[in-house]
Structure formats: structure tokens, C-alpha cells
Amino acid sequence: MIKAKKKFGQNFLLDDNVREKIIEKANLKPFDTILEIGPGKGFLTEKILKRVKYLIAIEIDKDLGIFLKNKFCNENNFFLEIGNFLEKNISSFKFLPNKLIGNIPYNITSEILFKILRNYIFFDSITLMVQEEVSDRIISRHNSKIFGSISCIFQTFYNIEKFASLSPNVFSPRPKVRSALLNFSKKLKKSDILIKKNVFDLYLKFIQFCFFERRKILLKYLEKHFLVYFLKFVSNEKILNFCNFENISIFFKTNNIDFNSRPENLSCKNFLDLFYFLFNIEKLF
């Protein structure tokens, strides 16, 4: 008998109605190759397999891996990867996935989310089960107290929908928190400069920097700290013709941003425009 292991943060989904919701929202097609994180006992896996070309399941638990291998031994579109998703190189898989479905262990949610984001180019859509508190932060809008760097970063790259809120009662063992289902769909094209590695990494650093001191007035914070911080990452010759109070003020005025705004008051578009402006991205890259 397979039992959930606390060290892997395992909570097996019991409710078949929830599985059907996941299948429906993932919008599976016969030509899809799915990457499934944390297939558990394979109840959702077997539903996916009937609808897609290939399914690659990543399972960290070796005992569950053996169970799944035996369960799907006659399915020629099922491929199993034993190990930690965080350590996997997706580009090395025999078949490259175009969609991702996962029940994320709540103790390493952020690490998994950012690993997925760093592999943005692969996934047209992503359907995830996460802790509800995290889901609410991800989808929160500006002018909200819970709007932060994770909200801004993920909303820059994806359209995100929370399509279910789940009670602990639909899992075994029962988690101590509520869960939620999120669906992510791509916003950017492969040609967009923002998904180039150097620009992508710099954008993440920039958004995280802006929220380091989220209670401070952003305009003053940028004037005081921006250049000193980012000279560690970008050479002085390339960075900022614009890093002075006057030019940043002009940007705020032009974009109708209050000079007394804190980070939570700016929209995702405001941050993206500010990023392009401050780094003079078209010339820097």
C-alpha cells in the first residue's frame, strides 16, 4: 500500500470531480506532450494519457515511481522521470512538453514556480495546484496589500486564472491549509526580448529590488539605491543615461504615476515600462 510521505509534502487528491476540472481547464489536445509534476498514484495521469500524444511524469518518490511504472507499463505514450523536478533539464527530454500540469509540494512552491518560469519557452499553458494563500498573492492586483514581486513577475509573463478553491477534505492526508487551482497561459511571443536570458534575469532582479522596501516611496528609493545596486550586474558604460531624479520623475509624470506611490501602487505594465526605460533595454541588449 502506498502511503503519503511527509518529507515530500505529499497530499493525494481524492476527489474525481476536481480531477475533471483540471482536465477541462488544461484544454488537452491529441497532439500535446504533457509534463506532469507529482503524479502521485496516477489517477489524474490515466485521464491525461487518454487525451494526449505523450505524457512525461516526474516523480521524486522512488516507491511511487515503481508503482507508476507498473501501473502504466502497457501505455506506450507514458514516460517516467524519477527525481527532483528542480534538478531536471527539460530540454534534454526525449519529447519536449508544450503543457504542464502539477500538484506542487507546498514546502517548495516558490522554487518550482520560478523553475517553471525559467522554462517559459516550453509551456503554452500551465495548470497547477498550489496553496491558496500563494495563489491569491500570484493573482492579486496592484493597490492590494498582498500585491508583490511574485504577482508582478508572473502577471508579466502569463494571463492567470484561479478556477477552484479546494478544502483540505479532498486530500489524503488532509493539509492544514486550503488549496487552489491556477491556470497560466502565455502572454509573450518567442521573439519578445523579455524572454532572452540576460533580459529575463535582469527583469527578475529589478522587480525583486523594487519590492525590497515595499513600504518606501518608490521614486525616492530608485533615486537613492538603483544605480549602486545594479552596477553589480550591468557595466557603467551601458546602464542608465536616465538614472537621476529628474528623468525618473518625468517617467512617473508621463505615465500618470503619483510621486508618492509605493511599489504596490504600480501596475505590472508600469513596472515593465519602467524597466525598459531605466535600463534603456533596446540599446543595452
Number of C-alpha atoms within 10 A of each C-alpha: 3 9 13 16 11 10 9 14 14 22 22 21 20 14 11 12 10 17 16 14 13 24 17 10 16 21 12 20 12 11 11 17 22 28 25 26 22 24 24 25 18 17 14 20 22 16 13 23 21 14 16 16 17 23 27 24 26 22 22 18 19 11 13 20 21 13 17 21 16 10 13 17 12 9 14 11 15 19 19 18 16 16 14 13 20 13 8 14 9 15 11 8 12 9 15 17 20 16 21 24 24 20 22 20 20 19 12 12 16 14 12 17 16 15 15 18 18 14 13 17 15 17 20 16 21 23 25 22 23 23 23 20 13 18 21 17 18 23 20 18 20 17 15 11 12 18 22 24 24 22 21 27 21 18 21 18 18 19 15 20 16 18 13 16 16 17 15 15 14 19 16 14 17 15 18 10 12 16 23 19 23 23 21 21 17 17 12 17 11 11 8 8 15 20 20 13 11 11 17 15 14 17 20 14 15 22 20 17 18 22 18 14 13 18 11 15 16 22 20 17 17 19 17 14 12 18 17 10 14 18 14 9 11 15 11 12 9 14 19 20 13 14 17 15 14 11 15 20 17 12 18 17 12 9 12 10 17 15 14 12 17 20 25 23 21 18 18 20 12 16 19 17 13 17 16 15 18 20 23 16 16 9 8 14 11
